[in-house]
């Protein structure tokens, strides 16, 4: 294990995984708070179409993912209120995006290996350049989030009151969707389409079951994301199963255990409070 950890490809994987776990933990908290998990899933699938389309055109897959996800984010952000309750229509857009991805892949069959990497991730093949790109994009995302943090948190908790007090709800919604688009695109580059959703949603959803404080919730979301990522990497290095299996399994199991425990504890405490007052 010590020899493995000294290998450059393993160190790159841990560095990139750490950055992705931190950024998805922070952004994911707002995704769950704003009930936009479906939007995150939509952007990740649209990113797949962008990556395969970029391969067909002979340009960087990252540029393709950024282009497709940013355009989709602008549309979702601008039509956010109109899209509420329109799961069928959004699902059809998802189907179209996946269909385009399959078509692009069929037209560019030599990109099959790259497409598999986009879907399932290839964190152990991350290069130093990928690590630096991840750091740069994460820095941009964190800077944008820090700039809109307070009003974004306010409108995420109570959008009606925030709008009544003059908070530019629609503009902030578009900005957050752009932040989410960049986060999804940079994460796909490292961990793949299927794993982005696990790291965006599971740590944040688990954290919100454990604490109602936004700051503690974000911190706990980041910690859980790091535990899932590091644990998945270490388990994959000592076994023959893929990293994505371990990370998604750790994330899913932790969430369901937390939900099960909270559902048992909360009613018990509520009954104690009722008995105390009566």
Buried (B, 14 or more C-beta within 10 A) or exposed (E): EEEEEEEEEBBBBBBBBBBBBBBBBBBBBBBBBBEBBBBBBBBBBBBBBBBBBBBBEEEBBBBBBBBBBBEBBBBBBBEBEEBEEEEEEBEEBBEEBBEBBBBBBEEBEEBEEBBEBBBBBBBBEBEEEBBEBBBEBBEBBBEBBEEBBEBBBBBBEEBEEBEEEEBBBBEBBBBBBBBBBBBBBBBBBBBBBBBBBBBBBBBBBBBBBBBEEBEEBBBBBBBBBBBBBBBBBBBBBEEEEBBBBBBBBBBBEBBEEBEEEEEEEEEEEEEEEEEEEE
